[in-house]
Amino acid sequence: MRYLTPPDLEGALNFHAVILGSGIGGLFCALNLPRDMKVAVVSTAVPKDTNSGLAQGGIAICQGPDDLESHVEDTLRAGCGHNDPEAVRTMVMESPQVAEDLIRLGVNFDRRPDGSLKLTREGGHSRNRILHAKDSTGAEIVRALFAEAQRRDNIHFIMETFAVDVITDLDGNAAGVSLLGPGPSAILAPHVVVATGGIGRLYESTTNMRYSSGDGIAMAMRAGADLMDMEFVQFHPTALHSPSSSRSFLISEAVRGEGGILRNPKGEPFMEGEHPLKDLAPRDVVARAVVRQMALHSSPCVYLDVTHLDGGFLKSRFPGIYARCLEEGIDITSQWIPVRPVAHYLMGGVLTDLWGRTSVPGLYACGEAARTGVHGANRLASNSLLEALVFAKRIARRIPEEPADRGPVRVPREDRSPCGEDLQGVMDRIRRIMTRHAFVIRTRRGLQEALDQVEGILRHLEGLELRSTEAFEAFNMAQVARAVLSAALSRPGSLGSHWIEG
Ligand SMILES: Cc1cc2nc3c(=O)[nH]c(=O)nc-3n(C[C@H](O)[C@H](O)[C@H](O)COP(=O)(O)OP(=O)(O)OC[C@H]3O[C@@H](n4cnc5c(N)ncnc54)[C@H](O)[C@@H]3O)c2cc1C
């Protein structure tokens, strides 16, 4: 199916570039485009309510020439060598520059009394190189970027609007985007940037915001873009176990970075024999160890213990985590925190080159929706904000040099039956299938069963007239789920976050 619904081009607005998403990737791309370009930023969520705004731990920044090889090595090791080494090197080398950009744009990172930047360490990093703003780093970056973007005359925000499809011209070039919202029905622009984030909502439990149904990835796919590494979904090992919450609250890796210890329900630390970095091992290793402990003890969670750390330090270093746990009746200074793995981050996505270009001319992708190759089979903590910023800026530098002439667009006519489907039920079903068969530990049989079921859902939805955001999301989720499952089945064995047993 080419379009979810035929684009309505009457009343379309014209821009030089349209960016889908107002997270860190979308905002930084907009800010780096030349000021004489008219740029539209389309988004369902306001910037502070994005996954970017939720980032707690921080942003990994290479600490000078003697840290270059080490940051590259740590990234490759976490990614199991499945990374694109050139993309990794590019990201690490350009990291000091984006940190400078952020500070210039008004981001207040934590500093020591002498004014130098405070650095912390997270899982998989062999030295301290994480810049942070308490435990609300993402919110602080988004605040500064959005404030600056609002001051720019050339950047126009089209909020509370759902991007439905990337429009292509008859030669297959990106030519705009169709929309569902209170404003225009479409935007025509020769440069379309997908910065719509990840796919956490494909699972029953996730740290991600509600919108994370992989819309941009599905849109790019329908426009003809290649995807890659879709089997590599990162499950964060330490989300707060709170059966009452719809979105899982993350207990940042930085808590283990500061000395937190994982314990099983009997109180035994269990990361000792699992990996030389113990509690700070890469996330896939920790997630599998946690899932095995949960199974061994028939427990819905394990525990993160920080009670041996100074209470005053915990409250000032992790004020958000301290307050949120207290809401759940847990005082982290004296009680263990119940935690378990949940869907967190997609390493794969829309395949791009080093300039964020996809296989469709005029279509770019950055941030979590993109597969730049930096993360390989498993993302190193705090590298995703960095990846989003570095490649968003590269796209913005590249766009002015790319062809901008577009041919005519043909809108197909399609005959589909009215949709009387329980779409919420369809989405819940996809989430159940993915959680059961494509979670931390997978089996080939389970993946095949899941793929058969998802293909059945897609065949059914394809014949229906889809008109609401719910219908579009359900279809996108099914398409992206199929991509994850097919990629997982195509990989011969386990690698990084994709782990097959049986
Ligand atoms: C709880 C949490 C903590 C994290 N902590 C860290 C950390 O410490 N360090 C780190 O490096 N990374 C961290 N990450 C990961 C990181 O925050 C994200 O990968 C990154 O911010 C993604 O940025 P983005 O710009 O690609 O997408 P997002 O920030 O997810 O923004 C996506 C945007 O796309 C919009 N959108 C989506 N679909 C549509 C549609 N159909 N139409 C219109 N708009 C749409 C959304 O409204 C939103 O504006 C964390 C993630 C989470 C969830």
PDBQT file of the ligand as one rigid body, heavy atoms in Angstrom, charges set to zero:
ROOT
HETATM    1  C1  LIG A 601      13.016   7.687  29.573  1.00  0.00    +0.000 C 
HETATM    2  C2  LIG A 601      14.114   7.862  28.574  1.00  0.00    +0.000 A 
HETATM    3  C3  LIG A 601      15.383   8.218  29.001  1.00  0.00    +0.000 A 
HETATM    4  C4  LIG A 601      16.419   8.380  28.080  1.00  0.00    +0.000 A 
HETATM    5  N1  LIG A 601      17.647   8.775  28.516  1.00  0.00    +0.000 NA
HETATM    6  C5  LIG A 601      18.625   9.021  27.601  1.00  0.00    +0.000 A 
HETATM    7  C6  LIG A 601      19.885   9.546  28.006  1.00  0.00    +0.000 A 
HETATM    8  O1  LIG A 601      20.117   9.814  29.172  1.00  0.00    +0.000 OA
HETATM    9  N2  LIG A 601      20.829   9.759  27.048  1.00  0.00    +0.000 N 
HETATM   10  C7  LIG A 601      20.614   9.490  25.729  1.00  0.00    +0.000 A 
HETATM   11  O2  LIG A 601      21.509   9.700  24.904  1.00  0.00    +0.000 OA
HETATM   12  N3  LIG A 601      19.408   9.012  25.315  1.00  0.00    +0.000 NA
HETATM   13  C8  LIG A 601      18.421   8.784  26.211  1.00  0.00    +0.000 A 
HETATM   14  N4  LIG A 601      17.207   8.310  25.791  1.00  0.00    +0.000 N 
HETATM   15  C9  LIG A 601      16.973   8.129  24.357  1.00  0.00    +0.000 C 
HETATM   16  C10 LIG A 601      16.763   9.475  23.707  1.00  0.00    +0.000 C 
HETATM   17  O3  LIG A 601      16.034  10.320  24.569  1.00  0.00    +0.000 OA
HETATM   18  C11 LIG A 601      15.996   9.345  22.409  1.00  0.00    +0.000 C 
HETATM   19  O4  LIG A 601      16.495   8.308  21.633  1.00  0.00    +0.000 OA
HETATM   20  C12 LIG A 601      16.132  10.627  21.611  1.00  0.00    +0.000 C 
HETATM   21  O5  LIG A 601      15.780  11.717  22.418  1.00  0.00    +0.000 OA
HETATM   22  C13 LIG A 601      15.277  10.564  20.387  1.00  0.00    +0.000 C 
HETATM   23  O6  LIG A 601      15.186  11.851  19.845  1.00  0.00    +0.000 OA
HETATM   24  P1  LIG A 601      14.389  12.050  18.500  1.00  0.00    +0.000 P 
HETATM   25  O7  LIG A 601      14.492  13.494  18.184  1.00  0.00    +0.000 OA
HETATM   26  O8  LIG A 601      14.850  11.071  17.512  1.00  0.00    +0.000 OA
HETATM   27  O9  LIG A 601      12.878  11.630  18.842  1.00  0.00    +0.000 OA
HETATM   28  P2  LIG A 601      11.866  12.055  19.976  1.00  0.00    +0.000 P 
HETATM   29  O10 LIG A 601      12.459  12.865  21.039  1.00  0.00    +0.000 OA
HETATM   30  O11 LIG A 601      11.168  10.797  20.373  1.00  0.00    +0.000 OA
HETATM   31  O12 LIG A 601      10.839  12.993  19.196  1.00  0.00    +0.000 OA
HETATM   32  C14 LIG A 601       9.988  12.460  18.226  1.00  0.00    +0.000 C 
HETATM   33  C15 LIG A 601       9.057  13.533  17.727  1.00  0.00    +0.000 C 
HETATM   34  O13 LIG A 601       8.314  13.023  16.627  1.00  0.00    +0.000 OA
HETATM   35  C16 LIG A 601       6.944  13.353  16.783  1.00  0.00    +0.000 C 
HETATM   36  N5  LIG A 601       6.141  12.373  16.052  1.00  0.00    +0.000 N 
HETATM   37  C17 LIG A 601       6.137  11.025  16.146  1.00  0.00    +0.000 A 
HETATM   38  N6  LIG A 601       5.252  10.498  15.276  1.00  0.00    +0.000 NA
HETATM   39  C18 LIG A 601       4.699  11.539  14.615  1.00  0.00    +0.000 A 
HETATM   40  C19 LIG A 601       3.724  11.657  13.593  1.00  0.00    +0.000 A 
HETATM   41  N7  LIG A 601       3.119  10.607  13.034  1.00  0.00    +0.000 N 
HETATM   42  N8  LIG A 601       3.404  12.892  13.159  1.00  0.00    +0.000 NA
HETATM   43  C20 LIG A 601       3.988  14.011  13.685  1.00  0.00    +0.000 A 
HETATM   44  N9  LIG A 601       4.912  13.955  14.651  1.00  0.00    +0.000 NA
HETATM   45  C21 LIG A 601       5.267  12.731  15.107  1.00  0.00    +0.000 A 
HETATM   46  C22 LIG A 601       6.722  13.369  18.273  1.00  0.00    +0.000 C 
HETATM   47  O14 LIG A 601       5.583  14.135  18.608  1.00  0.00    +0.000 OA
HETATM   48  C23 LIG A 601       8.029  14.019  18.737  1.00  0.00    +0.000 C 
HETATM   49  O15 LIG A 601       7.915  15.418  18.623  1.00  0.00    +0.000 OA
HETATM   50  C24 LIG A 601      16.170   8.151  26.704  1.00  0.00    +0.000 A 
HETATM   51  C25 LIG A 601      14.892   7.788  26.280  1.00  0.00    +0.000 A 
HETATM   52  C26 LIG A 601      13.872   7.653  27.198  1.00  0.00    +0.000 A 
HETATM   53  C27 LIG A 601      12.519   7.268  26.709  1.00  0.00    +0.000 C 
ENDROOT
TORSDOF 0
